[in-house]
């Protein structure tokens, strides 16, 4: 099971990252990459690439001899490449709409929401139906599988603006569901310590644009997948992107695959291609 951690956005997590931002197991000294463990002492993964379907050499490319070593890290060239989770999305998969991409989404229900009462069962049920369920269906039209996990955590922000979150998973896109957000709006996304964060406040109206069929959660996923520079965004530059994302989501809901989202997921640490 992937360990969870506490994290303050903009500063080091309580469980400090080691090699390429991955969590280190204090007992073994190895780094957890989601699909397998990496031993920095040897510069090798401790288990090979594997696949659900039996093939002679999974993930190997015959024109690249380095790929035949299933224990090697990024073809023995760590100065120019990283392997986010042991099974990154290949460019060929991202460009092939018939190749399914799985996105891990860690839903953190804030225990401190509603003045410490947490979210009610009705609030969670409505959120999972209107936001998570709709997004899972719509992004499925782009052959993007949203794989949800649920964590009871907490979200706090002090007077200086420092944000602390518990229940974080380093191999997932962390979605904090609370009664408040850092910017006071229904949704905002950011990145910190090499991890992706989205903060959502479920509301009566779940439309991010009254003219287009895109709810706040789907809208924030669009920003995450496209790799927007969250901290540099301003109102003027953001307007055209917001319209673009809501338009993409509207067409996606109608069954039109969005290649931009798929190709944007290629370098994301929370996304992986199929186990061939």
Backbone as JSON, one array per atom type, in Angstrom:
{
  "sequence": "XXXXXXXXXXXXXXXXXXXXXXXXXXXXXXXXXXXXXXXXXXXXXXXXXXXXXXXXXXXXXXXXXXXXXXXXXXXXXXXXXXXXXXXXXXXXXXXXXXXXXXXXXXXXXXXXXXXXXXXXXXXXXXXXXXXXXXXXXXXXXXXXXXXXXXXXXXXXXXXXXXXXXXXXXXXXXXXXXXXXXXXXXXXXXXXXXXXXXXXXXXXXXXXXXXXXXXXXXXXXXXXXXXXXXXXXXXXXXXXXXXXXXXXXXXXXXXXXXXXXXXXXXXXXXXXXXXXX",
  "N": [[0.85, -1.19, 0.0], [0.52, 2.23, -0.81], [2.24, 4.61, 1.05], [0.89, 7.37, 2.94], [1.31, 10.9, 3.4], [2.09, 13.92, 5.23], [1.93, 17.25, 4.04], [3.26, 20.44, 3.34], [2.48, 22.98, 1.23], [4.87, 24.31, -0.87], [6.96, 23.95, 0.83], [9.16, 21.43, 2.29], [7.83, 18.08, 2.4], [6.56, 16.3, 5.29], [7.41, 13.66, 5.28], [10.33, 13.37, 3.88], [11.28, 13.73, 0.44], [13.43, 11.68, -1.61], [15.49, 10.33, -3.94], [14.79, 11.66, -7.09], [12.5, 12.83, -6.02], [11.05, 10.83, -4.75], [9.55, 8.76, -2.16], [11.42, 7.49, 0.54], [11.93, 4.33, 1.93], [12.43, 3.88, 5.24], [13.39, 1.62, 6.54], [14.49, -0.22, 4.68], [15.96, 1.45, 3.04], [15.39, 1.9, 0.43], [13.85, 3.42, -2.51], [10.5, 4.27, -3.24], [8.72, 3.8, -6.18], [6.13, 3.58, -7.06], [5.35, 1.51, -9.04], [7.38, -0.22, -8.44], [10.33, -0.84, -6.39], [13.33, 1.13, -6.02], [16.81, 0.82, -5.8], [19.09, 2.95, -4.69], [21.7, 2.53, -4.02], [22.65, 0.65, -5.77], [21.84, 1.61, -8.19], [19.73, 0.49, -9.58], [16.51, -0.96, -10.33], [14.65, -3.04, -8.1], [12.99, -5.03, -8.89], [11.83, -6.41, -11.99], [10.4, -4.82, -14.97], [7.01, -5.66, -15.63], [4.17, -7.35, -17.03], [0.62, -7.62, -17.48], [-0.29, -9.2, -19.54], [1.35, -11.94, -20.84], [4.46, -11.54, -22.24], [7.56, -11.81, -24.08], [9.7, -9.85, -23.43], [8.74, -7.37, -21.58], [7.78, -4.03, -22.39], [10.07, -3.55, -23.86], [12.15, -2.31, -26.54], [13.19, -3.36, -29.59], [15.0, -2.0, -31.16], [16.46, -0.63, -29.38], [18.87, -1.5, -27.41], [19.36, -1.04, -24.66], [16.87, -1.11, -23.48], [16.31, -3.73, -23.08], [17.23, -4.58, -20.68], [15.57, -5.14, -17.9], [15.82, -4.25, -15.34], [17.21, -1.93, -15.25], [17.58, 1.61, -14.7], [16.01, 4.12, -16.43], [17.41, 3.44, -18.84], [20.06, 3.53, -18.07], [20.78, 6.2, -18.08], [20.52, 8.53, -16.21], [20.97, 11.26, -16.12], [19.66, 12.57, -18.09], [17.05, 11.71, -18.14], [14.01, 10.67, -16.43], [12.11, 8.29, -14.55], [8.98, 8.35, -13.68], [7.09, 6.62, -12.25], [7.74, 3.99, -12.7], [6.19, 2.9, -14.66], [5.74, 4.73, -16.95], [3.8, 6.86, -19.19], [4.0, 6.03, -22.5], [5.11, 7.8, -25.42], [4.04, 6.83, -27.77], [1.72, 5.59, -26.88], [0.3, 7.75, -25.81], [-0.35, 9.13, -28.12], [-2.02, 7.43, -29.38], [-5.31, 6.9, -29.56], [-6.61, 4.6, -28.92], [-5.21, 3.42, -26.93], [-5.25, 2.9, -23.58], [-4.97, 5.23, -20.92], [-4.15, 5.43, -17.56], [-5.06, 7.32, -14.78], [-4.12, 8.13, -11.59], [-6.03, 9.21, -8.93], [-6.12, 10.71, -5.89], [-8.48, 11.18, -3.6], [-8.95, 13.4, -1.1], [-10.71, 13.71, 1.71], [-11.5, 16.36, 3.67], [-11.1, 16.42, 7.05], [-11.36, 18.56, 8.7], [-13.21, 20.23, 7.64], [-16.25, 22.23, 7.45], [-16.26, 23.51, 9.99], [-14.83, 21.65, 11.57], [-16.45, 19.43, 11.59], [-16.32, 17.89, 9.39], [-17.03, 16.52, 6.09], [-20.39, 15.72, 5.28], [-22.2, 12.6, 4.86], [-24.07, 12.89, 2.84], [-23.01, 15.05, 1.42], [-20.6, 13.94, 0.5], [-21.61, 11.85, -1.06], [-23.06, 13.25, -3.04], [-20.96, 14.66, -4.23], [-19.36, 12.59, -5.23], [-21.03, 11.53, -7.12], [-21.9, 13.7, -8.83], [-19.53, 15.04, -9.5], [-17.1, 13.34, -9.45], [-18.09, 10.99, -10.7], [-19.17, 11.97, -13.12], [-16.87, 13.07, -14.31], [-15.31, 10.78, -14.6], [-16.78, 9.36, -16.47], [-16.84, 11.16, -18.68], [-14.07, 11.7, -19.29], [-13.43, 9.19, -19.93], [-14.22, 9.0, -22.55], [-12.04, 9.93, -23.87], [-10.43, 7.84, -23.58], [-9.18, 7.83, -21.12], [-8.65, 6.65, -18.04], [-9.9, 7.31, -14.93], [-8.71, 6.59, -11.88], [-9.81, 6.2, -8.78], [-8.91, 6.76, -5.35], [-9.6, 6.91, -1.84], [-9.1, 9.05, 0.89], [-8.96, 9.95, 4.29], [-8.13, 13.02, 5.36], [-6.55, 16.18, 6.12], [-6.84, 19.73, 5.75], [-5.33, 22.77, 6.13], [-4.78, 26.31, 6.52], [-2.6, 28.8, 7.42], [-2.22, 32.13, 8.95], [-0.22, 33.32, 7.47], [-0.55, 32.3, 5.01], [0.47, 29.84, 4.46], [-0.01, 26.53, 3.44], [-1.13, 23.45, 4.69], [-1.38, 19.98, 4.21], [-2.69, 16.79, 4.89], [-2.67, 13.22, 4.32], [-1.68, 12.87, 1.83], [-0.69, 11.43, -1.3], [2.14, 10.49, -3.02], [2.26, 9.4, -5.56], [0.0, 10.09, -6.9], [-2.59, 12.26, -8.25], [-3.52, 14.65, -6.13], [-6.55, 15.42, -4.71], [-8.13, 17.72, -2.84], [-10.95, 17.87, -0.93], [-13.05, 20.12, 0.45], [-14.56, 22.61, 2.67], [-13.6, 25.02, 2.08], [-11.2, 26.87, 0.08], [-7.81, 27.59, -1.06], [-7.87, 30.01, -2.54], [-10.38, 30.97, -2.15], [-12.26, 30.29, -4.03], [-14.34, 27.97, -5.98], [-12.66, 26.06, -7.06], [-9.18, 25.29, -7.45], [-5.9, 24.79, -8.71], [-2.58, 23.52, -8.18], [0.98, 22.94, -7.89], [3.42, 21.26, -5.98], [6.49, 20.34, -4.44], [6.99, 18.46, -6.43], [4.56, 17.22, -6.77], [1.06, 17.01, -7.66], [-1.71, 19.09, -6.91], [-5.15, 19.66, -6.3], [-7.73, 21.74, -5.21], [-11.01, 21.61, -4.06], [-14.29, 22.9, -3.65], [-17.26, 21.64, -3.18], [-20.28, 22.72, -4.6], [-23.67, 24.05, -4.89], [-24.21, 24.62, -7.58], [-22.55, 22.99, -10.05], [-21.28, 23.73, -12.33], [-18.62, 25.02, -14.22], [-18.71, 26.8, -16.21], [-21.41, 28.5, -17.44], [-22.32, 28.17, -20.0], [-21.15, 25.99, -21.11], [-20.62, 22.45, -20.89], [-19.02, 21.59, -18.38], [-17.84, 20.63, -15.35], [-16.5, 21.88, -12.2], [-14.49, 20.16, -11.2], [-13.75, 18.63, -13.47], [-12.79, 20.75, -14.97], [-10.52, 21.63, -13.51], [-8.97, 19.32, -13.71], [-8.37, 19.5, -16.39], [-6.59, 21.7, -16.43], [-4.5, 20.55, -14.96], [-3.73, 18.31, -16.55], [-2.87, 19.55, -18.88], [-0.69, 20.85, -18.01], [-0.45, 23.5, -17.0], [1.13, 26.55, -15.95], [0.71, 27.0, -12.92], [1.25, 28.84, -10.75], [1.93, 31.11, -12.1], [-0.22, 32.0, -13.43], [-2.59, 34.47, -14.45], [-5.46, 36.66, -14.36], [-6.01, 37.73, -16.93], [-4.47, 36.16, -18.78], [-5.5, 33.72, -18.17], [-8.14, 33.52, -18.96], [-8.63, 32.77, -21.68], [-7.58, 30.2, -21.67], [-9.28, 28.95, -19.83], [-11.71, 28.98, -21.24], [-10.95, 27.38, -23.38], [-10.48, 24.9, -22.07], [-13.01, 24.3, -20.96], [-14.42, 24.05, -23.32], [-13.11, 21.88, -24.5], [-13.84, 19.91, -22.63], [-16.58, 19.86, -22.97], [-16.9, 18.89, -25.62], [-15.61, 16.47, -25.2], [-17.35, 15.21, -23.44], [-19.35, 14.71, -25.23], [-18.34, 12.67, -26.62], [-16.05, 13.06, -28.15], [-12.75, 12.42, -28.53], [-10.01, 13.84, -26.78], [-7.05, 14.73, -27.85], [-5.12, 16.47, -26.89], [-5.25, 16.38, -24.08], [-4.48, 13.71, -23.66], [-1.85, 13.62, -24.72], [-0.71, 15.48, -23.07], [-0.58, 14.11, -20.71], [1.58, 12.46, -20.86], [4.1, 13.12, -19.52], [3.31, 13.08, -16.84], [3.49, 12.29, -13.39], [1.51, 10.87, -12.14], [0.2, 9.4, -13.99], [-0.15, 6.53, -16.11], [0.64, 4.13, -18.66], [-0.77, 1.24, -20.38], [-0.44, -2.1, -19.02], [1.21, -4.01, -20.87]],
  "CA": [[0.0, 0.0, 0.0], [1.31, 3.44, -0.9], [2.13, 5.39, 2.27], [0.45, 8.74, 2.81], [2.19, 11.8, 4.1], [1.64, 15.28, 5.42], [2.69, 18.11, 3.15], [3.01, 21.87, 3.33], [2.77, 23.42, -0.12], [5.94, 25.28, -0.94], [8.06, 23.51, 1.68], [9.38, 20.0, 2.24], [6.85, 17.25, 3.08], [7.03, 15.72, 6.54], [8.21, 12.54, 4.82], [11.11, 14.05, 2.84], [11.57, 12.95, -0.76], [14.84, 11.43, -1.87], [15.85, 10.3, -5.36], [13.76, 12.19, -7.99], [11.31, 13.2, -5.28], [10.3, 9.66, -4.28], [9.65, 8.5, -0.74], [12.37, 6.45, 0.9], [11.57, 3.43, 3.02], [13.5, 4.04, 6.22], [13.92, 0.32, 6.98], [15.32, -0.83, 3.64], [16.76, 2.45, 2.36], [15.03, 1.92, -0.99], [12.9, 4.45, -2.89], [9.28, 3.71, -3.81], [8.38, 4.43, -7.45], [4.75, 3.27, -7.46], [5.27, 0.17, -9.61], [8.44, -1.05, -7.87], [11.32, -0.13, -5.57], [14.62, 1.45, -6.62], [17.94, 0.82, -4.86], [20.06, 3.96, -5.14], [23.05, 2.02, -3.79], [23.04, -0.12, -6.94], [21.39, 2.26, -9.42], [18.89, -0.49, -10.26], [15.25, -1.36, -9.75], [14.78, -4.34, -7.42], [12.17, -6.0, -9.61], [11.79, -6.02, -13.41], [9.12, -4.47, -15.58], [6.17, -6.83, -15.81], [2.95, -7.04, -17.78], [-0.5, -8.53, -17.21], [-0.26, -10.13, -20.65], [2.69, -12.52, -20.92], [5.25, -11.25, -23.44], [8.97, -12.16, -23.8], [10.41, -8.77, -22.74], [7.8, -6.27, -21.5], [8.18, -2.64, -22.59], [11.35, -3.45, -24.57], [12.17, -1.92, -27.95], [14.29, -4.12, -30.17], [16.0, -1.1, -31.73], [17.15, 0.02, -28.26], [19.39, -2.59, -26.57], [19.27, -0.72, -23.24], [15.54, -1.42, -22.98], [16.21, -5.16, -22.81], [17.55, -4.76, -19.25], [14.34, -4.75, -17.22], [16.14, -3.74, -14.02], [17.94, -0.67, -15.38], [16.82, 2.84, -14.52], [16.02, 4.99, -17.61], [18.44, 3.06, -19.79], [21.37, 3.92, -17.53], [21.08, 7.6, -18.41], [19.7, 9.34, -15.28], [21.24, 12.69, -16.25], [18.78, 13.15, -19.1], [15.69, 11.17, -18.09], [13.49, 10.17, -15.17], [11.02, 7.32, -14.66], [8.15, 8.81, -12.58], [6.44, 5.62, -11.42], [8.06, 2.64, -13.13], [5.39, 2.59, -15.85], [5.31, 6.0, -17.5], [3.03, 6.81, -20.43], [4.86, 6.14, -23.67], [4.62, 8.75, -26.42], [3.23, 6.1, -28.75], [0.42, 5.36, -26.26], [-0.38, 9.05, -25.68], [-0.84, 9.55, -29.43], [-2.94, 6.4, -29.89], [-6.53, 7.02, -28.78], [-7.06, 3.26, -28.52], [-4.35, 2.99, -25.83], [-5.82, 3.48, -22.35], [-4.09, 5.86, -19.94], [-4.74, 5.41, -16.21], [-4.66, 8.45, -13.93], [-4.42, 7.9, -10.18], [-6.56, 10.39, -8.26], [-6.3, 10.5, -4.46], [-9.49, 12.1, -3.09], [-8.72, 13.64, 0.32], [-11.84, 14.36, 2.36], [-10.96, 17.17, 4.76], [-11.76, 16.19, 8.35], [-11.55, 19.85, 9.4], [-14.23, 21.01, 6.93], [-17.5, 22.52, 8.18], [-15.92, 23.81, 11.39], [-14.36, 20.47, 12.27], [-17.4, 18.33, 11.51], [-16.04, 17.1, 8.21], [-18.09, 16.48, 5.09], [-21.45, 14.77, 5.6], [-22.38, 11.51, 3.9], [-24.8, 13.42, 1.69], [-22.07, 15.86, 0.64], [-19.69, 13.03, -0.19], [-22.37, 11.11, -2.06], [-23.34, 14.15, -4.15], [-19.7, 14.96, -4.89], [-18.9, 11.42, -5.97], [-21.92, 11.33, -8.27], [-21.95, 14.84, -9.74], [-18.2, 15.46, -9.91], [-16.21, 12.22, -9.79], [-18.74, 10.1, -11.65], [-19.26, 12.63, -14.42], [-15.52, 13.17, -14.87], [-14.88, 9.43, -15.0], [-17.5, 9.04, -17.71], [-16.44, 12.05, -19.78], [-12.68, 11.47, -19.67], [-13.41, 7.87, -20.54], [-14.36, 9.18, -23.99], [-10.68, 10.12, -24.39], [-9.74, 6.63, -23.14], [-8.42, 8.15, -19.91], [-9.32, 6.02, -16.9], [-9.64, 7.95, -13.64], [-8.69, 5.55, -10.84], [-9.95, 6.93, -7.52], [-8.73, 6.21, -4.01], [-10.19, 7.86, -0.9], [-8.29, 9.21, 2.09], [-9.39, 10.94, 5.28], [-6.99, 13.86, 5.67], [-6.89, 17.51, 6.62], [-6.31, 20.87, 5.01], [-5.34, 23.99, 6.92], [-4.03, 27.43, 5.98], [-2.38, 29.74, 8.52], [-2.35, 33.54, 8.63], [0.79, 33.7, 6.49], [-0.92, 31.7, 3.73], [1.07, 28.51, 4.31], [-1.02, 25.47, 3.37], [-0.71, 22.12, 5.13], [-2.32, 18.94, 3.81], [-2.34, 15.43, 5.27], [-3.34, 12.22, 3.49], [-1.13, 13.02, 0.48], [-0.03, 10.3, -1.95], [3.09, 11.06, -3.96], [2.1, 8.83, -6.9], [-1.35, 10.4, -7.37], [-3.04, 13.63, -8.29], [-4.22, 14.79, -4.85], [-7.71, 16.32, -4.78], [-8.59, 18.03, -1.49], [-12.36, 18.26, -0.94], [-13.24, 20.8, 1.72], [-15.56, 23.69, 2.65], [-12.87, 26.24, 1.74], [-10.06, 26.64, -0.8], [-6.78, 28.61, -0.85], [-8.18, 31.3, -3.16], [-11.76, 31.32, -1.87], [-13.14, 29.91, -5.12], [-14.77, 26.57, -5.96], [-11.59, 25.16, -7.48], [-7.87, 25.85, -7.77], [-4.88, 23.75, -8.84], [-1.21, 23.94, -8.01], [1.95, 21.85, -7.81], [4.43, 21.5, -4.95], [7.31, 19.18, -4.12], [6.88, 17.49, -7.5], [3.26, 16.58, -6.73], [-0.05, 17.82, -8.15], [-2.78, 19.3, -5.94], [-6.34, 20.41, -6.68], [-8.62, 21.99, -4.06], [-12.38, 21.77, -4.54], [-15.38, 23.16, -2.7], [-18.51, 21.26, -3.86], [-21.32, 23.74, -4.45], [-24.96, 23.69, -5.47], [-23.99, 24.64, -9.02], [-21.26, 22.35, -10.33], [-20.83, 24.13, -13.66], [-17.58, 26.04, -14.2], [-19.09, 27.77, -17.24], [-22.85, 28.25, -17.61], [-22.63, 27.9, -21.41], [-20.5, 24.77, -21.54], [-20.85, 21.34, -19.96], [-17.77, 21.24, -17.73], [-17.91, 20.99, -13.95], [-15.26, 22.43, -11.64], [-13.48, 19.11, -11.1], [-13.26, 18.38, -14.83], [-12.05, 21.94, -15.39], [-9.21, 21.6, -12.86], [-8.22, 18.23, -14.33], [-7.87, 20.02, -17.65], [-5.38, 22.48, -16.13], [-3.44, 19.63, -14.52], [-3.28, 17.48, -17.66], [-2.21, 20.39, -19.86], [0.56, 21.33, -17.42], [-0.42, 24.95, -16.88], [2.01, 27.13, -14.94], [-0.32, 27.44, -11.97], [1.62, 29.99, -9.95], [2.15, 32.26, -12.95], [-1.45, 32.35, -14.12], [-3.3, 35.66, -14.02], [-6.83, 36.7, -14.88], [-6.03, 37.97, -18.36], [-3.95, 35.01, -19.52], [-6.23, 32.51, -17.81], [-9.49, 33.48, -19.52], [-8.67, 31.99, -22.92], [-7.34, 28.8, -21.3], [-10.5, 28.45, -19.21], [-12.68, 28.73, -22.31], [-10.46, 26.23, -24.12], [-10.67, 23.68, -21.28], [-14.44, 24.0, -20.89], [-14.83, 23.6, -24.65], [-12.59, 20.51, -24.63], [-14.62, 19.02, -21.79], [-17.91, 19.74, -23.57], [-16.77, 17.96, -26.75], [-15.24, 15.16, -24.65], [-18.58, 14.63, -22.93], [-20.14, 14.29, -26.38], [-17.7, 11.51, -27.22], [-14.93, 13.43, -29.01], [-11.5, 12.23, -27.81], [-9.17, 15.03, -26.71], [-5.65, 14.33, -27.96], [-4.3, 17.37, -26.09], [-5.19, 15.83, -22.73], [-3.73, 12.46, -23.68], [-0.43, 13.9, -24.91], [-0.25, 16.21, -21.9], [-0.38, 13.16, -19.61], [2.79, 11.66, -21.07], [5.14, 13.28, -18.49], [2.76, 13.23, -15.5], [3.9, 11.21, -12.49], [0.32, 10.14, -11.66], [-0.41, 8.73, -15.14], [0.61, 5.4, -16.63], [0.07, 3.43, -19.81], [-1.25, -0.12, -20.11], [0.51, -3.17, -18.74], [1.06, -4.75, -22.13]],
  "C": [[0.88, 1.23, 0.0], [1.15, 4.25, 0.36], [1.64, 6.79, 1.99], [1.35, 9.62, 3.66], [1.5, 13.13, 4.34], [2.51, 16.17, 4.56], [2.27, 19.55, 3.33], [3.41, 22.37, 1.95], [3.82, 24.52, -0.1], [7.11, 24.94, -0.05], [8.17, 22.01, 1.61], [8.25, 19.24, 2.92], [7.43, 16.71, 4.38], [7.86, 14.47, 6.27], [9.04, 13.05, 3.66], [11.37, 13.16, 1.64], [13.06, 12.75, -0.91], [15.06, 11.45, -3.38], [14.67, 10.66, -6.25], [12.43, 12.44, -7.28], [10.49, 12.04, -4.75], [10.53, 9.43, -2.79], [10.6, 7.33, -0.47], [11.84, 5.64, 2.07], [12.72, 3.42, 4.03], [14.12, 2.71, 6.64], [14.87, -0.27, 5.95], [16.27, 0.15, 2.97], [16.47, 2.55, 0.88], [13.95, 2.97, -1.25], [11.71, 3.83, -3.62], [8.85, 4.48, -5.05], [6.97, 4.08, -7.93], [4.6, 1.86, -7.99], [6.29, -0.77, -8.97], [9.41, -0.18, -7.07], [12.63, 0.04, -6.33], [15.68, 1.48, -5.54], [18.99, 1.8, -5.36], [21.49, 3.47, -4.95], [23.58, 1.23, -4.99], [22.7, 0.57, -8.26], [20.5, 1.36, -10.24], [17.54, -0.62, -9.55], [15.41, -2.76, -9.15], [13.9, -5.41, -8.04], [12.05, -5.52, -11.05], [10.44, -5.46, -13.81], [8.31, -5.75, -15.75], [4.93, -6.4, -16.6], [1.88, -8.07, -17.46], [-0.59, -9.6, -18.3], [1.17, -10.64, -20.83], [3.33, -12.22, -22.28], [6.72, -11.52, -23.09], [9.72, -11.11, -22.99], [9.49, -7.56, -22.68], [8.46, -4.91, -21.69], [9.49, -2.48, -23.37], [11.14, -3.02, -26.01], [13.4, -2.55, -28.57], [15.37, -3.23, -30.8], [16.77, -0.33, -30.65], [17.63, -1.05, -27.29], [19.27, -2.32, -25.07], [17.92, -1.11, -22.65], [15.37, -2.9, -22.66], [16.56, -5.48, -21.36], [16.38, -4.24, -18.44], [14.57, -4.22, -15.81], [16.79, -2.36, -14.08], [17.0, 0.52, -15.18], [17.07, 3.76, -15.71], [17.2, 4.7, -18.55], [19.83, 3.5, -19.39], [21.78, 5.34, -17.92], [20.25, 8.54, -17.53], [19.95, 10.84, -15.38], [20.25, 13.36, -17.21], [17.33, 12.69, -18.99], [15.31, 10.75, -16.68], [12.38, 9.18, -15.47], [10.08, 7.59, -13.49], [7.6, 7.72, -11.67], [6.75, 4.19, -11.83], [7.29, 2.22, -14.36], [4.88, 3.9, -16.44], [4.54, 5.82, -18.8], [3.98, 7.0, -21.61], [4.25, 7.11, -24.66], [3.7, 8.07, -27.42], [1.83, 5.83, -28.21], [-0.37, 6.67, -26.19], [-1.0, 9.48, -27.01], [-1.84, 8.57, -30.04], [-4.2, 6.4, -29.03], [-7.1, 5.67, -28.35], [-6.24, 2.7, -27.36], [-4.83, 3.68, -24.55], [-4.74, 4.02, -21.43], [-4.82, 5.88, -18.6], [-4.17, 6.57, -15.39], [-5.08, 8.15, -12.49], [-4.84, 9.21, -9.53], [-6.83, 10.05, -6.8], [-7.25, 11.58, -3.93], [-9.32, 12.22, -1.57], [-9.93, 14.39, 0.88], [-11.33, 15.05, 3.63], [-11.77, 16.97, 6.05], [-12.04, 17.49, 9.09], [-12.62, 20.71, 8.73], [-15.46, 21.22, 7.8], [-17.26, 22.68, 9.67], [-15.58, 22.56, 12.2], [-15.3, 19.28, 12.22], [-17.11, 17.4, 10.34], [-17.21, 17.14, 7.24], [-19.12, 15.43, 5.47], [-21.51, 13.68, 4.55], [-23.09, 12.0, 2.65], [-23.89, 14.26, 0.8], [-21.11, 14.98, -0.15], [-20.39, 12.3, -1.32], [-22.65, 11.99, -3.29], [-22.07, 14.47, -4.93], [-19.24, 13.79, -5.76], [-19.77, 11.17, -7.2], [-21.76, 12.46, -9.29], [-20.59, 15.25, -10.28], [-17.36, 14.27, -10.38], [-16.82, 11.32, -10.85], [-18.81, 10.71, -13.05], [-17.89, 12.71, -15.08], [-15.04, 11.81, -15.37], [-15.52, 9.02, -16.31], [-16.97, 9.86, -18.88], [-15.01, 11.82, -20.23], [-12.5, 10.07, -20.25], [-13.57, 7.95, -22.05], [-13.04, 9.53, -24.66], [-9.8, 8.94, -24.02], [-8.76, 6.93, -22.02], [-9.21, 7.61, -18.73], [-8.92, 6.73, -15.62], [-9.81, 6.91, -12.55], [-8.66, 6.23, -9.47], [-9.54, 6.09, -6.3], [-9.21, 7.3, -3.05], [-9.41, 7.85, 0.4], [-8.92, 10.25, 3.0], [-8.15, 11.74, 5.68], [-7.43, 15.2, 6.21], [-6.22, 18.57, 5.77], [-6.44, 22.11, 5.88], [-4.48, 25.05, 6.24], [-3.87, 28.47, 7.09], [-2.44, 31.19, 8.03], [-1.36, 34.01, 7.58], [0.49, 33.14, 5.1], [-0.33, 30.33, 3.51], [-0.01, 27.44, 4.42], [-0.43, 24.15, 3.81], [-1.79, 21.11, 4.78], [-1.81, 17.59, 4.32], [-3.15, 14.46, 4.41], [-2.83, 12.22, 2.06], [-0.52, 11.72, -0.02], [0.85, 10.84, -3.07], [2.94, 10.53, -5.37], [0.75, 9.16, -7.52], [-1.54, 11.89, -7.52], [-3.92, 13.8, -7.06], [-5.32, 15.84, -4.95], [-8.27, 16.51, -3.38], [-10.02, 18.56, -1.57], [-12.69, 18.84, 0.42], [-14.36, 21.83, 1.6], [-14.91, 25.03, 2.36], [-11.71, 25.87, 0.82], [-9.05, 27.77, -0.6], [-7.12, 29.98, -1.43], [-9.63, 31.73, -2.96], [-12.75, 30.95, -2.95], [-13.48, 28.42, -5.05], [-13.67, 25.6, -6.34], [-10.31, 25.9, -7.79], [-6.87, 24.7, -7.81], [-3.5, 24.35, -8.67], [-0.31, 22.72, -8.02], [2.98, 22.23, -6.76], [5.17, 20.21, -4.67], [7.2, 18.08, -5.17], [5.55, 16.77, -7.55], [2.17, 17.56, -7.17], [-1.16, 17.89, -7.1], [-3.92, 20.08, -6.59], [-7.22, 20.54, -5.44], [-10.0, 22.3, -4.6], [-13.34, 22.03, -3.39], [-16.68, 22.82, -3.42], [-19.6, 22.29, -3.57], [-22.62, 23.26, -5.08], [-24.87, 23.63, -6.98], [-22.61, 24.07, -9.31], [-20.76, 22.67, -11.73], [-19.76, 25.21, -13.54], [-17.86, 27.11, -15.25], [-20.54, 27.49, -17.61], [-23.22, 27.91, -19.05], [-22.09, 26.55, -21.87], [-20.62, 23.7, -20.47], [-19.52, 20.86, -19.36], [-17.86, 21.62, -16.26], [-16.53, 21.38, -13.41], [-14.15, 21.39, -11.57], [-12.89, 18.81, -12.47], [-12.4, 19.55, -15.33], [-10.63, 21.93, -14.8], [-8.35, 20.45, -13.38], [-7.62, 18.69, -15.65], [-6.6, 20.83, -17.45], [-4.22, 21.56, -15.76], [-2.87, 18.87, -15.71], [-2.49, 18.3, -18.69], [-0.93, 21.03, -19.31], [0.65, 22.83, -17.34], [0.52, 25.4, -15.77], [1.14, 27.8, -13.88], [0.04, 28.74, -11.24], [1.78, 31.26, -10.77], [0.86, 32.73, -13.64], [-2.04, 33.65, -13.57], [-4.63, 35.72, -14.75], [-6.87, 36.85, -16.39], [-5.6, 36.76, -19.16], [-4.79, 33.76, -19.29], [-7.56, 32.39, -18.53], [-9.56, 32.59, -20.75], [-8.45, 30.51, -22.63], [-8.59, 28.19, -20.68], [-11.55, 28.1, -20.25], [-12.27, 27.5, -23.1], [-10.76, 24.93, -23.38], [-12.15, 23.31, -21.21], [-14.98, 23.53, -22.24], [-14.37, 22.17, -24.88], [-13.47, 19.53, -23.86], [-16.03, 18.82, -22.35], [-17.88, 18.74, -24.72], [-16.44, 16.56, -26.25], [-16.48, 14.45, -24.11], [-19.49, 14.13, -24.03], [-19.5, 13.13, -27.14], [-16.52, 11.8, -28.12], [-13.64, 13.36, -28.2], [-10.63, 13.47, -27.89], [-7.69, 14.63, -26.69], [-4.74, 15.2, -27.11], [-4.16, 16.88, -24.66], [-4.3, 14.59, -22.69], [-2.22, 12.74, -23.8], [0.14, 14.69, -23.74], [0.05, 15.3, -20.72], [0.92, 12.37, -19.73], [3.85, 11.86, -19.99], [4.61, 13.32, -17.06], [3.08, 12.03, -14.61], [2.72, 10.36, -12.03], [-0.37, 9.38, -12.78], [0.48, 7.61, -15.64], [-0.12, 4.77, -17.8], [-0.33, 2.01, -19.43], [-0.11, -1.08, -19.78], [0.38, -4.17, -19.88], [1.31, -6.24, -21.96]]
}
